[in-house]
Amino acid sequence: MQPEENEFSAGRGIYVIEHSGLGARVLDAWRDMRASLRRLLREQPGEARLILYVVASDMVFFLSWSLKTMVAPVEGVDPLISPDKIGLLMAGALMLRTAVMYLFSLLVFAVARLARGQGRWKDTRAAVFWGALVSAPFGLAAALLSVGLGALSPTLPVLHESWVALPVYWLGLIPFVWYISAAVAEAHRYKMTAPTFMVMSALALVLTIAALLWGQGDMVG
């Protein structure tokens, strides 16, 4: 019997195999995340490579939230992530977030297997870590948009209102959930991405609310 990884190359195609640079791989993933994940799993990446992906996404995460916190803070968000916590944010981005991503991938793996998924935990880690890196530029773009709105707010005060500015803070969460959902669906051999996306969206909503409540509790304490 052939190794499990070869299932991804058996009649399912590999997307743009001549593109080996990280930038080209990310562009390929934007166009077809599932095919990009097939290619990655076919290469049987080691754990060091997967860690590199998640740490790179951690760095972009740190940069994005630093911009939104230091350059264009929004009323209502300051108590959760304030400038005096920037060192804690950096430490969290580089260490705690990596650990959280491992735990998150384990949770996704458990749910996927309950839903008759066929992927291994390593396949799930690859899907989650690669999806986090692929979606990271969108989070950075959302941060830059937030900075732009902050720069225009003296002229257009409505841009500083929470109902306008807060959605921009969380805009990067949509591609994050979508690309990870597509990768997880491929890793576990699901035919459709949409059901995975709906489940992941619900999970992301629960975790986001939990984070907000934790931030408010930390502020009160």
Secondary structure, DSSP 8 states (H G I E B T S, - for coil): ---GGGGGTSSS--S-TT--SHHHHHHHHHH-HHHHHHHHHHT---HHHHHHHHHHHHHHHHHHHHIIIIIS--TTTTTTS-GGGHHHHHHIIIIIHHHHHHHHHHHHHHHHHHTT----HHHHHHHHHHHHHHHHHHHHHHHHHHHHHHHHTTT-GGGGSHHHHHHHHTTTHHHHHHHHHHHHHHHTT-S-SHHHHHHHHHHHHHHHHHHHHHHHHHHH-
